[in-house]
Amino acid sequence: MSDSHSQSPSYMTIFWYLAILTAAEVGVTFMPLAPVPMGALLVGMALGKACLVALYFMHLKFERTTLSLIAVTPMLICVFLTVMLYPDITWSWRP
């Protein structure tokens, strides 16, 4: 009987990817970047690390699509709420 998880990388491989991404995040903080690009880079790398953890350590890669959609839904709701509330956040009332 063949193992369906035989194609997955080892936990140590994922650990090294996470360690490299963490070192890159620390390196980005020392770069002379404006706050917005730096924040975008850091958020992107953090999302990449979160995806690696969810896919391999939480075993979502080997689950059904429905479970993956359940894991992605909160992030989509967060983006939706941020976009919808942006006008209220940036609007300032001046008498």
PDB file of N, CA, C and O in Angstrom:
ATOM      1  N   MET A   1       0.838  -1.168   0.000  1.00  0.00           N
ATOM      2  CA  MET A   1       0.000   0.000   0.000  1.00  0.00           C
ATOM      3  C   MET A   1       0.891   1.242   0.000  1.00  0.00           C
ATOM      4  O   MET A   1       1.756   1.397   0.863  1.00  0.00           O
ATOM      5  N   SER A   2       0.670   2.126  -0.980  1.00  0.00           N
ATOM      6  CA  SER A   2       1.528   3.301  -1.070  1.00  0.00           C
ATOM      7  C   SER A   2       1.011   4.402  -0.145  1.00  0.00           C
ATOM      8  O   SER A   2      -0.189   4.541   0.093  1.00  0.00           O
ATOM      9  N   ASP A   3       1.939   5.154   0.349  1.00  0.00           N
ATOM     10  CA  ASP A   3       1.608   6.247   1.254  1.00  0.00           C
ATOM     11  C   ASP A   3       1.281   7.489   0.426  1.00  0.00           C
ATOM     12  O   ASP A   3       2.077   7.890  -0.423  1.00  0.00           O
ATOM     13  N   SER A   4       0.123   8.100   0.662  1.00  0.00           N
ATOM     14  CA  SER A   4      -0.286   9.276  -0.116  1.00  0.00           C
ATOM     15  C   SER A   4       0.517  10.515   0.264  1.00  0.00           C
ATOM     16  O   SER A   4       0.502  11.506  -0.467  1.00  0.00           O
ATOM     17  N   HIS A   5       1.211  10.477   1.383  1.00  0.00           N
ATOM     18  CA  HIS A   5       2.000  11.617   1.836  1.00  0.00           C
ATOM     19  C   HIS A   5       3.473  11.484   1.459  1.00  0.00           C
ATOM     20  O   HIS A   5       4.300  12.251   1.953  1.00  0.00           O
ATOM     21  N   SER A   6       3.817  10.537   0.603  1.00  0.00           N
ATOM     22  CA  SER A   6       5.225  10.303   0.300  1.00  0.00           C
ATOM     23  C   SER A   6       5.844  11.448  -0.498  1.00  0.00           C
ATOM     24  O   SER A   6       7.066  11.590  -0.499  1.00  0.00           O
ATOM     25  N   GLN A   7       5.048  12.264  -1.173  1.00  0.00           N
ATOM     26  CA  GLN A   7       5.580  13.362  -1.967  1.00  0.00           C
ATOM     27  C   GLN A   7       5.813  14.631  -1.150  1.00  0.00           C
ATOM     28  O   GLN A   7       6.355  15.604  -1.674  1.00  0.00           O
ATOM     29  N   SER A   8       5.420  14.639   0.102  1.00  0.00           N
ATOM     30  CA  SER A   8       5.549  15.855   0.905  1.00  0.00           C
ATOM     31  C   SER A   8       6.984  16.034   1.406  1.00  0.00           C
ATOM     32  O   SER A   8       7.673  15.052   1.686  1.00  0.00           O
ATOM     33  N   PRO A   9       7.436  17.294   1.519  1.00  0.00           N
ATOM     34  CA  PRO A   9       8.770  17.528   2.076  1.00  0.00           C
ATOM     35  C   PRO A   9       8.794  17.222   3.569  1.00  0.00           C
ATOM     36  O   PRO A   9       7.758  17.195   4.232  1.00  0.00           O
ATOM     37  N   SER A  10       9.980  16.996   4.070  1.00  0.00           N
ATOM     38  CA  SER A  10      10.102  16.663   5.490  1.00  0.00           C
ATOM     39  C   SER A  10       9.869  17.898   6.350  1.00  0.00           C
ATOM     40  O   SER A  10       9.914  19.030   5.869  1.00  0.00           O
ATOM     41  N   TYR A  11       9.622  17.655   7.611  1.00  0.00           N
ATOM     42  CA  TYR A  11       9.409  18.758   8.542  1.00  0.00           C
ATOM     43  C   TYR A  11      10.651  19.640   8.660  1.00  0.00           C
ATOM     44  O   TYR A  11      10.540  20.851   8.854  1.00  0.00           O
ATOM     45  N   MET A  12      11.810  19.047   8.544  1.00  0.00           N
ATOM     46  CA  MET A  12      13.038  19.836   8.632  1.00  0.00           C
ATOM     47  C   MET A  12      13.177  20.763   7.428  1.00  0.00           C
ATOM     48  O   MET A  12      13.681  21.878   7.566  1.00  0.00           O
ATOM     49  N   THR A  13      12.741  20.323   6.257  1.00  0.00           N
ATOM     50  CA  THR A  13      12.781  21.190   5.077  1.00  0.00           C
ATOM     51  C   THR A  13      11.886  22.398   5.285  1.00  0.00           C
ATOM     52  O   THR A  13      12.281  23.525   4.985  1.00  0.00           O
ATOM     53  N   ILE A  14      10.688  22.173   5.796  1.00  0.00           N
ATOM     54  CA  ILE A  14       9.770  23.278   6.073  1.00  0.00           C
ATOM     55  C   ILE A  14      10.355  24.180   7.158  1.00  0.00           C
ATOM     56  O   ILE A  14      10.235  25.403   7.079  1.00  0.00           O
ATOM     57  N   PHE A  15      10.988  23.583   8.170  1.00  0.00           N
ATOM     58  CA  PHE A  15      11.619  24.372   9.227  1.00  0.00           C
ATOM     59  C   PHE A  15      12.670  25.308   8.628  1.00  0.00           C
ATOM     60  O   PHE A  15      12.739  26.477   9.008  1.00  0.00           O
ATOM     61  N   TRP A  16      13.485  24.812   7.701  1.00  0.00           N
ATOM     62  CA  TRP A  16      14.519  25.654   7.115  1.00  0.00           C
ATOM     63  C   TRP A  16      13.922  26.757   6.252  1.00  0.00           C
ATOM     64  O   TRP A  16      14.440  27.874   6.235  1.00  0.00           O
ATOM     65  N   TYR A  17      12.829  26.458   5.527  1.00  0.00           N
ATOM     66  CA  TYR A  17      12.132  27.513   4.788  1.00  0.00           C
ATOM     67  C   TYR A  17      11.634  28.596   5.740  1.00  0.00           C
ATOM     68  O   TYR A  17      11.777  29.788   5.465  1.00  0.00           O
ATOM     69  N   LEU A  18      11.049  28.177   6.858  1.00  0.00           N
ATOM     70  CA  LEU A  18      10.554  29.137   7.845  1.00  0.00           C
ATOM     71  C   LEU A  18      11.695  29.949   8.451  1.00  0.00           C
ATOM     72  O   LEU A  18      11.555  31.153   8.666  1.00  0.00           O
ATOM     73  N   ALA A  19      12.812  29.301   8.724  1.00  0.00           N
ATOM     74  CA  ALA A  19      13.971  30.013   9.284  1.00  0.00           C
ATOM     75  C   ALA A  19      14.520  31.028   8.287  1.00  0.00           C
ATOM     76  O   ALA A  19      14.885  32.137   8.676  1.00  0.00           O
ATOM     77  N   ILE A  20      14.582  30.667   7.016  1.00  0.00           N
ATOM     78  CA  ILE A  20      15.074  31.591   5.984  1.00  0.00           C
ATOM     79  C   ILE A  20      14.123  32.780   5.847  1.00  0.00           C
ATOM     80  O   ILE A  20      14.569  33.922   5.739  1.00  0.00           O
ATOM     81  N   LEU A  21      12.813  32.515   5.851  1.00  0.00           N
ATOM     82  CA  LEU A  21      11.852  33.615   5.772  1.00  0.00           C
ATOM     83  C   LEU A  21      11.951  34.535   6.989  1.00  0.00           C
ATOM     84  O   LEU A  21      11.829  35.752   6.858  1.00  0.00           O
ATOM     85  N   THR A  22      12.172  33.960   8.162  1.00  0.00           N
ATOM     86  CA  THR A  22      12.329  34.780   9.373  1.00  0.00           C
ATOM     87  C   THR A  22      13.577  35.649   9.273  1.00  0.00           C
ATOM     88  O   THR A  22      13.540  36.831   9.616  1.00  0.00           O
ATOM     89  N   ALA A  23      14.681  35.070   8.804  1.00  0.00           N
ATOM     90  CA  ALA A  23      15.905  35.856   8.630  1.00  0.00           C
ATOM     91  C   ALA A  23      15.695  36.961   7.593  1.00  0.00           C
ATOM     92  O   ALA A  23      16.209  38.068   7.751  1.00  0.00           O
ATOM     93  N   ALA A  24      14.950  36.665   6.546  1.00  0.00           N
ATOM     94  CA  ALA A  24      14.661  37.690   5.528  1.00  0.00           C
ATOM     95  C   ALA A  24      13.806  38.809   6.119  1.00  0.00           C
ATOM     96  O   ALA A  24      14.005  39.979   5.795  1.00  0.00           O
ATOM     97  N   GLU A  25      12.858  38.452   6.983  1.00  0.00           N
ATOM     98  CA  GLU A  25      12.044  39.484   7.643  1.00  0.00           C
ATOM     99  C   GLU A  25      12.904  40.394   8.504  1.00  0.00           C
ATOM    100  O   GLU A  25      12.727  41.612   8.496  1.00  0.00           O
ATOM    101  N   VAL A  26      13.822  39.814   9.237  1.00  0.00           N
ATOM    102  CA  VAL A  26      14.717  40.624  10.071  1.00  0.00           C
ATOM    103  C   VAL A  26      15.587  41.506   9.181  1.00  0.00           C
ATOM    104  O   VAL A  26      15.824  42.670   9.502  1.00  0.00           O
ATOM    105  N   GLY A  27      16.063  40.957   8.064  1.00  0.00           N
ATOM    106  CA  GLY A  27      16.869  41.747   7.130  1.00  0.00           C
ATOM    107  C   GLY A  27      16.100  42.901   6.529  1.00  0.00           C
ATOM    108  O   GLY A  27      16.657  43.982   6.339  1.00  0.00           O
ATOM    109  N   VAL A  28      14.820  42.691   6.222  1.00  0.00           N
ATOM    110  CA  VAL A  28      14.004  43.760   5.641  1.00  0.00           C
ATOM    111  C   VAL A  28      13.853  44.924   6.617  1.00  0.00           C
ATOM    112  O   VAL A  28      13.790  46.078   6.194  1.00  0.00           O
ATOM    113  N   THR A  29      13.796  44.635   7.910  1.00  0.00           N
ATOM    114  CA  THR A  29      13.634  45.718   8.884  1.00  0.00           C
ATOM    115  C   THR A  29      14.845  46.647   8.928  1.00  0.00           C
ATOM    116  O   THR A  29      14.726  47.801   9.340  1.00  0.00           O
ATOM    117  N   PHE A  30      16.004  46.153   8.507  1.00  0.00           N
ATOM    118  CA  PHE A  30      17.207  46.980   8.499  1.00  0.00           C
ATOM    119  C   PHE A  30      17.435  47.677   7.161  1.00  0.00           C
ATOM    120  O   PHE A  30      18.376  48.460   7.030  1.00  0.00           O
ATOM    121  N   MET A  31      16.596  47.408   6.173  1.00  0.00           N
ATOM    122  CA  MET A  31      16.746  48.031   4.859  1.00  0.00           C
ATOM    123  C   MET A  31      16.178  49.450   4.898  1.00  0.00           C
ATOM    124  O   MET A  31      15.203  49.709   5.605  1.00  0.00           O
ATOM    125  N   PRO A  32      16.782  50.367   4.142  1.00  0.00           N
ATOM    126  CA  PRO A  32      16.265  51.750   4.116  1.00  0.00           C
ATOM    127  C   PRO A  32      15.061  51.863   3.173  1.00  0.00           C
ATOM    128  O   PRO A  32      15.176  52.388   2.066  1.00  0.00           O
ATOM    129  N   LEU A  33      13.924  51.371   3.622  1.00  0.00           N
ATOM    130  CA  LEU A  33      12.700  51.403   2.825  1.00  0.00           C
ATOM    131  C   LEU A  33      11.678  52.315   3.483  1.00  0.00           C
ATOM    132  O   LEU A  33      11.713  52.555   4.690  1.00  0.00           O
ATOM    133  N   ALA A  34      10.775  52.812   2.663  1.00  0.00           N
ATOM    134  CA  ALA A  34       9.643  53.572   3.201  1.00  0.00           C
ATOM    135  C   ALA A  34       8.749  52.612   3.979  1.00  0.00           C
ATOM    136  O   ALA A  34       8.793  51.405   3.744  1.00  0.00           O
ATOM    137  N   PRO A  35       7.944  53.127   4.895  1.00  0.00           N
ATOM    138  CA  PRO A  35       7.117  52.244   5.730  1.00  0.00           C
ATOM    139  C   PRO A  35       6.130  51.375   4.950  1.00  0.00           C
ATOM    140  O   PRO A  35       5.912  50.221   5.320  1.00  0.00           O
ATOM    141  N   VAL A  36       5.531  51.900   3.884  1.00  0.00           N
ATOM    142  CA  VAL A  36       4.523  51.124   3.158  1.00  0.00           C
ATOM    143  C   VAL A  36       5.138  49.922   2.425  1.00  0.00           C
ATOM    144  O   VAL A  36       4.623  48.813   2.571  1.00  0.00           O
ATOM    145  N   PRO A  37       6.219  50.091   1.643  1.00  0.00           N
ATOM    146  CA  PRO A  37       6.817  48.903   1.011  1.00  0.00           C
ATOM    147  C   PRO A  37       7.372  47.910   2.037  1.00  0.00           C
ATOM    148  O   PRO A  37       7.287  46.696   1.851  1.00  0.00           O
ATOM    149  N   MET A  38       7.940  48.446   3.118  1.00  0.00           N
ATOM    150  CA  MET A  38       8.456  47.548   4.147  1.00  0.00           C
ATOM    151  C   MET A  38       7.319  46.744   4.766  1.00  0.00           C
ATOM    152  O   MET A  38       7.441  45.535   4.964  1.00  0.00           O
ATOM    153  N   GLY A  39       6.222  47.413   5.068  1.00  0.00           N
ATOM    154  CA  GLY A  39       5.065  46.720   5.627  1.00  0.00           C
ATOM    155  C   GLY A  39       4.511  45.682   4.663  1.00  0.00           C
ATOM    156  O   GLY A  39       4.130  44.587   5.079  1.00  0.00           O
ATOM    157  N   ALA A  40       4.463  46.018   3.384  1.00  0.00           N
ATOM    158  CA  ALA A  40       3.964  45.071   2.383  1.00  0.00           C
ATOM    159  C   ALA A  40       4.867  43.842   2.300  1.00  0.00           C
ATOM    160  O   ALA A  40       4.379  42.715   2.221  1.00  0.00           O
ATOM    161  N   LEU A  41       6.176  44.060   2.318  1.00  0.00           N
ATOM    162  CA  LEU A  41       7.112  42.927   2.299  1.00  0.00           C
ATOM    163  C   LEU A  41       6.957  42.054   3.541  1.00  0.00           C
ATOM    164  O   LEU A  41       6.920  40.827   3.444  1.00  0.00           O
ATOM    165  N   LEU A  42       6.868  42.685   4.691  1.00  0.00           N
ATOM    166  CA  LEU A  42       6.750  41.914   5.933  1.00  0.00           C
ATOM    167  C   LEU A  42       5.439  41.145   5.991  1.00  0.00           C
ATOM    168  O   LEU A  42       5.414  39.994   6.427  1.00  0.00           O
ATOM    169  N   VAL A  43       4.352  41.768   5.557  1.00  0.00           N
ATOM    170  CA  VAL A  43       3.061  41.073   5.562  1.00  0.00           C
ATOM    171  C   VAL A  43       3.083  39.912   4.569  1.00  0.00           C
ATOM    172  O   VAL A  43       2.568  38.833   4.861  1.00  0.00           O
ATOM    173  N   GLY A  44       3.679  40.134   3.397  1.00  0.00           N
ATOM    174  CA  GLY A  44       3.776  39.061   2.405  1.00  0.00           C
ATOM    175  C   GLY A  44       4.572  37.862   2.913  1.00  0.00           C
ATOM    176  O   GLY A  44       4.172  36.713   2.723  1.00  0.00           O
ATOM    177  N   MET A  45       5.701  38.144   3.560  1.00  0.00           N
ATOM    178  CA  MET A  45       6.503  37.041   4.102  1.00  0.00           C
ATOM    179  C   MET A  45       5.786  36.355   5.257  1.00  0.00           C
ATOM    180  O   MET A  45       5.876  35.136   5.403  1.00  0.00           O
ATOM    181  N   ALA A  46       5.080  37.121   6.074  1.00  0.00           N
ATOM    182  CA  ALA A  46       4.323  36.518   7.176  1.00  0.00           C
ATOM    183  C   ALA A  46       3.203  35.627   6.640  1.00  0.00           C
ATOM    184  O   ALA A  46       2.948  34.554   7.187  1.00  0.00           O
ATOM    185  N   LEU A  47       2.540  36.064   5.582  1.00  0.00           N
ATOM    186  CA  LEU A  47       1.506  35.216   4.973  1.00  0.00           C
ATOM    187  C   LEU A  47       2.114  33.944   4.382  1.00  0.00           C
ATOM    188  O   LEU A  47       1.526  32.866   4.467  1.00  0.00           O
ATOM    189  N   GLY A  48       3.280  34.083   3.791  1.00  0.00           N
ATOM    190  CA  GLY A  48       3.965  32.894   3.272  1.00  0.00           C
ATOM    191  C   GLY A  48       4.296  31.900   4.374  1.00  0.00           C
ATOM    192  O   GLY A  48       4.115  30.693   4.212  1.00  0.00           O
ATOM    193  N   LYS A  49       4.784  32.419   5.498  1.00  0.00           N
ATOM    194  CA  LYS A  49       5.082  31.535   6.635  1.00  0.00           C
ATOM    195  C   LYS A  49       3.816  30.909   7.191  1.00  0.00           C
ATOM    196  O   LYS A  49       3.808  29.728   7.539  1.00  0.00           O
ATOM    197  N   ALA A  50       2.744  31.691   7.280  1.00  0.00           N
ATOM    198  CA  ALA A  50       1.477  31.159   7.786  1.00  0.00           C
ATOM    199  C   ALA A  50       0.951  30.059   6.866  1.00  0.00           C
ATOM    200  O   ALA A  50       0.416  29.053   7.333  1.00  0.00           O
ATOM    201  N   CYS A  51       1.105  30.254   5.561  1.00  0.00           N
ATOM    202  CA  CYS A  51       0.663  29.215   4.616  1.00  0.00           C
ATOM    203  C   CYS A  51       1.485  27.938   4.773  1.00  0.00           C
ATOM    204  O   CYS A  51       0.932  26.838   4.757  1.00  0.00           O
ATOM    205  N   LEU A  52       2.801  28.079   4.924  1.00  0.00           N
ATOM    206  CA  LEU A  52       3.631  26.888   5.127  1.00  0.00           C
ATOM    207  C   LEU A  52       3.227  26.128   6.387  1.00  0.00           C
ATOM    208  O   LEU A  52       3.112  24.903   6.374  1.00  0.00           O
ATOM    209  N   VAL A  53       3.014  26.864   7.469  1.00  0.00           N
ATOM    210  CA  VAL A  53       2.614  26.217   8.721  1.00  0.00           C
ATOM    211  C   VAL A  53       1.261  25.531   8.563  1.00  0.00           C
ATOM    212  O   VAL A  53       1.082  24.390   8.989  1.00  0.00           O
ATOM    213  N   ALA A  54       0.317  26.228   7.953  1.00  0.00           N
ATOM    214  CA  ALA A  54      -1.021  25.651   7.788  1.00  0.00           C
ATOM    215  C   ALA A  54      -1.000  24.438   6.864  1.00  0.00           C
ATOM    216  O   ALA A  54      -1.660  23.436   7.139  1.00  0.00           O
ATOM    217  N   LEU A  55      -0.257  24.522   5.784  1.00  0.00           N
ATOM    218  CA  LEU A  55      -0.265  23.425   4.819  1.00  0.00           C
ATOM    219  C   LEU A  55       0.425  22.171   5.347  1.00  0.00           C
ATOM    220  O   LEU A  55      -0.078  21.062   5.165  1.00  0.00           O
ATOM    221  N   TYR A  56       1.564  22.341   5.996  1.00  0.00           N
ATOM    222  CA  TYR A  56       2.348  21.164   6.363  1.00  0.00           C
ATOM    223  C   TYR A  56       2.212  20.758   7.822  1.00  0.00           C
ATOM    224  O   TYR A  56       2.067  19.569   8.107  1.00  0.00           O
ATOM    225  N   PHE A  57       2.253  21.702   8.756  1.00  0.00           N
ATOM    226  CA  PHE A  57       2.168  21.326  10.161  1.00  0.00           C
ATOM    227  C   PHE A  57       0.735  21.093  10.611  1.00  0.00           C
ATOM    228  O   PHE A  57       0.490  20.317  11.535  1.00  0.00           O
ATOM    229  N   MET A  58      -0.221  21.768   9.955  1.00  0.00           N
ATOM    230  CA  MET A  58      -1.627  21.539  10.270  1.00  0.00           C
ATOM    231  C   MET A  58      -2.255  20.545   9.284  1.00  0.00           C
ATOM    232  O   MET A  58      -3.442  20.235   9.374  1.00  0.00           O
ATOM    233  N   HIS A  59      -1.447  20.057   8.349  1.00  0.00           N
ATOM    234  CA  HIS A  59      -1.834  19.018   7.388  1.00  0.00           C
ATOM    235  C   HIS A  59      -3.005  19.423   6.502  1.00  0.00           C
ATOM    236  O   HIS A  59      -3.778  18.563   6.080  1.00  0.00           O
ATOM    237  N   LEU A  60      -3.150  20.705   6.213  1.00  0.00           N
ATOM    238  CA  LEU A  60      -4.232  21.142   5.334  1.00  0.00           C
ATOM    239  C   LEU A  60      -3.950  20.793   3.874  1.00  0.00           C
ATOM    240  O   LEU A  60      -4.878  20.725   3.067  1.00  0.00           O
ATOM    241  N   LYS A  61      -2.699  20.573   3.530  1.00  0.00           N
ATOM    242  CA  LYS A  61      -2.366  20.218   2.156  1.00  0.00           C
ATOM    243  C   LYS A  61      -2.999  18.882   1.767  1.00  0.00           C
ATOM    244  O   LYS A  61      -3.310  18.658   0.597  1.00  0.00           O
ATOM    245  N   PHE A  62      -3.183  18.019   2.719  1.00  0.00           N
ATOM    246  CA  PHE A  62      -3.683  16.690   2.431  1.00  0.00           C
ATOM    247  C   PHE A  62      -5.166  16.540   2.752  1.00  0.00           C
ATOM    248  O   PHE A  62      -5.708  15.436   2.692  1.00  0.00           O
ATOM    249  N   GLU A  63      -5.815  17.630   3.087  1.00  0.00           N
ATOM    250  CA  GLU A  63      -7.237  17.597   3.409  1.00  0.00           C
ATOM    251  C   GLU A  63      -8.066  17.917   2.177  1.00  0.00           C
ATOM    252  O   GLU A  63      -7.538  18.249   1.116  1.00  0.00           O
ATOM    253  N   ARG A  64      -9.350  17.812   2.341  1.00  0.00           N
ATOM    254  CA  ARG A  64     -10.261  18.113   1.247  1.00  0.00           C
ATOM    255  C   ARG A  64     -10.320  19.614   1.015  1.00  0.00           C
ATOM    256  O   ARG A  64      -9.927  20.408   1.869  1.00  0.00           O
ATOM    257  N   THR A  65     -10.813  19.980  -0.142  1.00  0.00           N
ATOM    258  CA  THR A  65     -10.910  21.387  -0.513  1.00  0.00           C
ATOM    259  C   THR A  65     -11.812  22.160   0.439  1.00  0.00           C
ATOM    260  O   THR A  65     -11.557  23.330   0.721  1.00  0.00           O
ATOM    261  N   THR A  66     -12.849  21.525   0.930  1.00  0.00           N
ATOM    262  CA  THR A  66     -13.779  22.206   1.832  1.00  0.00           C
ATOM    263  C   THR A  66     -13.066  22.712   3.078  1.00  0.00           C
ATOM    264  O   THR A  66     -13.304  23.840   3.511  1.00  0.00           O
ATOM    265  N   LEU A  67     -12.203  21.903   3.654  1.00  0.00           N
ATOM    266  CA  LEU A  67     -11.485  22.320   4.854  1.00  0.00           C
ATOM    267  C   LEU A  67     -10.532  23.474   4.539  1.00  0.00           C
ATOM    268  O   LEU A  67     -10.354  24.373   5.361  1.00  0.00           O
ATOM    269  N   SER A  68      -9.929  23.454   3.373  1.00  0.00           N
ATOM    270  CA  SER A  68      -9.055  24.559   2.981  1.00  0.00           C
ATOM    271  C   SER A  68      -9.842  25.845   2.816  1.00  0.00           C
ATOM    272  O   SER A  68      -9.366  26.914   3.197  1.00  0.00           O
ATOM    273  N   LEU A  69     -11.037  25.757   2.253  1.00  0.00           N
ATOM    274  CA  LEU A  69     -11.878  26.951   2.116  1.00  0.00           C
ATOM    275  C   LEU A  69     -12.276  27.498   3.478  1.00  0.00           C
ATOM    276  O   LEU A  69     -12.371  28.711   3.663  1.00  0.00           O
ATOM    277  N   ILE A  70     -12.506  26.611   4.419  1.00  0.00           N
ATOM    278  CA  ILE A  70     -12.833  27.055   5.769  1.00  0.00           C
ATOM    279  C   ILE A  70     -11.647  27.797   6.389  1.00  0.00           C
ATOM    280  O   ILE A  70     -11.843  28.747   7.147  1.00  0.00           O
ATOM    281  N   ALA A  71     -10.443  27.381   6.080  1.00  0.00           N
ATOM    282  CA  ALA A  71      -9.259  28.041   6.627  1.00  0.00           C
ATOM    283  C   ALA A  71      -9.005  29.388   5.952  1.00  0.00           C
ATOM    284  O   ALA A  71      -8.468  30.293   6.591  1.00  0.00           O
ATOM    285  N   VAL A  72      -9.372  29.545   4.693  1.00  0.00           N
ATOM    286  CA  VAL A  72      -9.114  30.774   3.950  1.00  0.00           C
ATOM    287  C   VAL A  72     -10.198  31.826   4.193  1.00  0.00           C
ATOM    288  O   VAL A  72      -9.934  33.020   4.054  1.00  0.00           O
ATOM    289  N   THR A  73     -11.396  31.408   4.547  1.00  0.00           N
ATOM    290  CA  THR A  73     -12.528  32.318   4.698  1.00  0.00           C
ATOM    291  C   THR A  73     -12.267  33.466   5.681  1.00  0.00           C
ATOM    292  O   THR A  73     -12.610  34.601   5.350  1.00  0.00           O
ATOM    293  N   PRO A  74     -11.689  33.251   6.858  1.00  0.00           N
ATOM    294  CA  PRO A  74     -11.447  34.392   7.764  1.00  0.00           C
ATOM    295  C   PRO A  74     -10.535  35.449   7.163  1.00  0.00           C
ATOM    296  O   PRO A  74     -10.740  36.640   7.395  1.00  0.00           O
ATOM    297  N   MET A  75      -9.527  35.036   6.390  1.00  0.00           N
ATOM    298  CA  MET A  75      -8.646  36.013   5.770  1.00  0.00           C
ATOM    299  C   MET A  75      -9.413  36.833   4.723  1.00  0.00           C
ATOM    300  O   MET A  75      -9.214  38.044   4.621  1.00  0.00           O
ATOM    301  N   LEU A  76     -10.277  36.190   3.957  1.00  0.00           N
ATOM    302  CA  LEU A  76     -11.075  36.917   2.969  1.00  0.00           C
ATOM    303  C   LEU A  76     -12.031  37.896   3.648  1.00  0.00           C
ATOM    304  O   LEU A  76     -12.228  39.010   3.162  1.00  0.00           O
ATOM    305  N   ILE A  77     -12.616  37.490   4.753  1.00  0.00           N
ATOM    306  CA  ILE A  77     -13.508  38.388   5.492  1.00  0.00           C
ATOM    307  C   ILE A  77     -12.725  39.586   6.029  1.00  0.00           C
ATOM    308  O   ILE A  77     -13.227  40.709   6.014  1.00  0.00           O
ATOM    309  N   CYS A  78     -11.516  39.359   6.495  1.00  0.00           N
ATOM    310  CA  CYS A  78     -10.676  40.451   7.002  1.00  0.00           C
ATOM    311  C   CYS A  78     -10.366  41.448   5.893  1.00  0.00           C
ATOM    312  O   CYS A  78     -10.461  42.656   6.108  1.00  0.00           O
ATOM    313  N   VAL A  79     -10.001  40.965   4.721  1.00  0.00           N
ATOM    314  CA  VAL A  79      -9.716  41.852   3.594  1.00  0.00           C
ATOM    315  C   VAL A  79     -10.978  42.616   3.197  1.00  0.00           C
ATOM    316  O   VAL A  79     -10.921  43.820   2.950  1.00  0.00           O
ATOM    317  N   PHE A  80     -12.108  41.927   3.137  1.00  0.00           N
ATOM    318  CA  PHE A  80     -13.377  42.572   2.788  1.00  0.00           C
ATOM    319  C   PHE A  80     -13.717  43.685   3.772  1.00  0.00           C
ATOM    320  O   PHE A  80     -14.072  44.790   3.361  1.00  0.00           O
ATOM    321  N   LEU A  81     -13.612  43.405   5.061  1.00  0.00           N
ATOM    322  CA  LEU A  81     -13.933  44.422   6.070  1.00  0.00           C
ATOM    323  C   LEU A  81     -12.969  45.601   5.998  1.00  0.00           C
ATOM    324  O   LEU A  81     -13.386  46.747   6.168  1.00  0.00           O
ATOM    325  N   THR A  82     -11.707  45.343   5.754  1.00  0.00           N
ATOM    326  CA  THR A  82     -10.734  46.422   5.641  1.00  0.00           C
ATOM    327  C   THR A  82     -11.064  47.329   4.466  1.00  0.00           C
ATOM    328  O   THR A  82     -11.027  48.554   4.587  1.00  0.00           O
ATOM    329  N   VAL A  83     -11.385  46.723   3.330  1.00  0.00           N
ATOM    330  CA  VAL A  83     -11.724  47.515   2.142  1.00  0.00           C
ATOM    331  C   VAL A  83     -13.014  48.294   2.362  1.00  0.00           C
ATOM    332  O   VAL A  83     -13.107  49.459   1.976  1.00  0.00           O
ATOM    333  N   MET A  84     -14.000  47.668   2.975  1.00  0.00           N
ATOM    334  CA  MET A  84     -15.284  48.335   3.167  1.00  0.00           C
ATOM    335  C   MET A  84     -15.209  49.446   4.229  1.00  0.00           C
ATOM    336  O   MET A  84     -15.944  50.430   4.143  1.00  0.00           O
ATOM    337  N   LEU A  85     -14.340  49.297   5.214  1.00  0.00           N
ATOM    338  CA  LEU A  85     -14.231  50.301   6.271  1.00  0.00           C
ATOM    339  C   LEU A  85     -13.191  51.375   5.981  1.00  0.00           C
ATOM    340  O   LEU A  85     -13.070  52.337   6.739  1.00  0.00           O
ATOM    341  N   TYR A  86     -12.448  51.224   4.906  1.00  0.00           N
ATOM    342  CA  TYR A  86     -11.394  52.182   4.578  1.00  0.00           C
ATOM    343  C   TYR A  86     -11.914  53.619   4.473  1.00  0.00           C
ATOM    344  O   TYR A  86     -11.274  54.523   5.009  1.00  0.00           O
ATOM    345  N   PRO A  87     -13.047  53.867   3.806  1.00  0.00           N
ATOM    346  CA  PRO A  87     -13.534  55.259   3.768  1.00  0.00           C
ATOM    347  C   PRO A  87     -13.827  55.832   5.157  1.00  0.00           C
ATOM    348  O   PRO A  87     -13.580  57.013   5.400  1.00  0.00           O
ATOM    349  N   ASP A  88     -14.340  55.025   6.052  1.00  0.00           N
ATOM    350  CA  ASP A  88     -14.625  55.517   7.402  1.00  0.00           C
ATOM    351  C   ASP A  88     -13.349  55.746   8.202  1.00  0.00           C
ATOM    352  O   ASP A  88     -13.297  56.642   9.045  1.00  0.00           O
ATOM    353  N   ILE A  89     -12.346  54.961   7.949  1.00  0.00           N
ATOM    354  CA  ILE A  89     -11.084  55.105   8.678  1.00  0.00           C
ATOM    355  C   ILE A  89     -10.356  56.363   8.241  1.00  0.00           C
ATOM    356  O   ILE A  89      -9.798  57.078   9.074  1.00  0.00           O
ATOM    357  N   THR A  90     -10.356  56.643   6.935  1.00  0.00           N
ATOM    358  CA  THR A  90      -9.581  57.768   6.418  1.00  0.00           C
ATOM    359  C   THR A  90     -10.344  59.084   6.464  1.00  0.00           C
ATOM    360  O   THR A  90      -9.733  60.150   6.380  1.00  0.00           O
ATOM    361  N   TRP A  91     -11.646  59.034   6.594  1.00  0.00           N
ATOM    362  CA  TRP A  91     -12.446  60.257   6.604  1.00  0.00           C
ATOM    363  C   TRP A  91     -12.306  60.961   7.934  1.00  0.00           C
ATOM    364  O   TRP A  91     -12.414  60.343   8.992  1.00  0.00           O
ATOM    365  N   SER A  92     -12.064  62.257   7.874  1.00  0.00           N
ATOM    366  CA  SER A  92     -11.999  63.023   9.118  1.00  0.00           C
ATOM    367  C   SER A  92     -12.950  64.207   9.014  1.00  0.00           C
ATOM    368  O   SER A  92     -12.996  64.902   7.999  1.00  0.00           O
ATOM    369  N   TRP A  93     -13.685  64.416  10.054  1.00  0.00           N
ATOM    370  CA  TRP A  93     -14.661  65.494  10.080  1.00  0.00           C
ATOM    371  C   TRP A  93     -14.022  66.737  10.657  1.00  0.00           C
ATOM    372  O   TRP A  93     -13.438  66.706  11.740  1.00  0.00           O
ATOM    373  N   ARG A  94     -14.139  67.825   9.928  1.00  0.00           N
ATOM    374  CA  ARG A  94     -13.586  69.092  10.401  1.00  0.00           C
ATOM    375  C   ARG A  94     -14.702  70.111  10.476  1.00  0.00           C
ATOM    376  O   ARG A  94     -15.371  70.362   9.473  1.00  0.00           O
ATOM    377  N   PRO A  95     -14.921  70.707  11.641  1.00  0.00           N
ATOM    378  CA  PRO A  95     -16.019  71.691  11.780  1.00  0.00           C
ATOM    379  C   PRO A  95     -15.762  72.991  11.057  1.00  0.00           C
ATOM    380  O   PRO A  95     -16.599  73.894  11.094  1.00  0.00           O
TER     381      PRO A  95
END
